[in-house]
Amino acid sequence: MALSEGDEAPEFCLKDSNGKDVCLKDLRGKWVVLYFYPKDNTPGCTKEAIGFTESLEEFKGMNAMILGVSPDSEQSHIKFIDKHGLKVTLLSDPERGVLQAYGAWREKSMYGKTFLGVIRSTFVISPDGKIVRTWDKVKVKGHVDDVLNCVLNQQ
């Protein structure tokens, strides 16, 4: 299912690194930057998480929350957060239900082999729960600035 700008964002509840449920419905009234990434402690995913952490205060100033989602466990997220001093909220989706609902769990190919995996993607969700911007197959360099500008321009 491909999501487009203007679509209602699919509802979800996932556990954060502390085992607490984070539900989209509870975030109404805030901007939500929902980004999907393949794996904790890999180079691109680390750069992306650090980038969002470094800009977190700017996002908070615009009433925006950053949520990173991967299939990794809560324990993996704790180690990732501690190792890199991350301040963003990381959510675990081991059953990949939310990844699938947002179209981030798809076929990938590497070295001539195809397999299912996480496609790095980002969604900006408005305070009323609508998707206002999507990025598919994200390149990490410059991405946080693009997202920041998007939220700023929506204000």
N, C-alpha and C positions, 0 to 999 in steps of 0.2 A: 504494500500500500504506500504510494508516494504522497507525502504531505506537501501542501503548497501554502504560499502566503495567503492569509485570509481564512484558512481552515481553523476550526476549533482544535486546540492542542489536546491530544489524547491524555486522559487522566491517568495518574499513576501514584503509587505509594511504594517507596523503596527504602531500605535501611541505609543509614549513613554509617560512617566508620565507628560511631559509638553505639550502634544497634538501635538508634532512634528512627522511627518512621518519618519520612519526609514525603508529604503528599501535595501534589500540584494544587488541589482544591484549597488547601490551607494557605497558599501563597497568593491568592487573589488580592488585587490591590497593589501588587509589586510587579516589576518587570522581572522576568526570569530568563537567564541565559542558560540554556540546557545544551551541554556539549557532550558528545559521545566520543570515547577514545578507546583504542584497542587494549592497552595493557599498562599497568603500573610499572614504573621504573625502567621504561624503555626510552630511548633518546627523544623522540618526537613528543611522546606523551608527557615526559618530564618538562620539556621546554614549554609546552602548552600550559601545563598546570602552574608552572612558575610564572609565566606571563600573566595568567589570570590573577594569580596571587599578588603580583606586583601592582596590578591595576585595580585591586579589589576596593580600595577606598574611593576611587573615582566612580566605580559602579554603585557602591553603597550611597554615594552622594546623589545619584540619580534614581534612588529607590529600586535598585536592581540587585538581584541575587544570582550568584554563579553556582551552578550544579554540574558536576562532572559525573558521567555514568560510564562504567565498564562492567564486564562480567566478573571482575576480580572480587575476591571475598572481602568482608569487612576487615579482617586481620591484615590482608595485603594492603588495603587502603591506609590502615594505621601506620604500617611500616613506611609506606610511600610518603605520607604526610610528615612523619617524624624525620625521615632521612633528608627531606628537602625543605622543611619549614613551611609547608603549604598551609594556606589559610582558607582555601576554597572548600566547599562541601562536596565530598565524593560519595557517590551512591553505588551500591552493589546490585547488579542485575544478573545473578548467576543463571537464572532460567531464561534470560534473554527476552522476556516478554515486552519490556519497554523498548529495548533495542529494536525489536521487530515492529512494534507499533509505530515507531518513528522512522522506520525504513533504514536503520543504521546497521542491521544484521543482514548481510547480503553476501553473494558470491564474490570472491576475490580470486586473483591469480598471482602466483609468484613462481618464477623459474619453470614456467610451463605447466604448473599444477594448479587446479582450481579447488577451492575450499570455501566454507562459510566462515565469515569473520566480521569484525567490526569495521565499518567504513567511518573514518573520522568525519564527523558532521556536527553542525551547530544550529540551534534554533533559538530565535529571540521570540519570547512569548509576552504579549501585552498584559497589563494588569487585569483585563477582562477575559483572559484565557485564549486569545487568538494568536496564531502564528503570524508575526509581522515580517520575519526574514529567515531564510534558510541558507545554509552553506553546505554543500555536499563535496566529499573528497577534499577536505580542507588541507591546505598547505600551512604549516605552523607559522612560518615567517610572516609577520605583519598581520596575522589573523586577529589577535587580541585588539589591536588598534582599529581594525575594520568593525569588530563587534562593538567596541566602545563608541565609535562614530555613529553606528547605526542606532544605538540606544539614545545617544545624545540628540540625534536628529529627530527622534520620535517624541521628544519631550515637548 
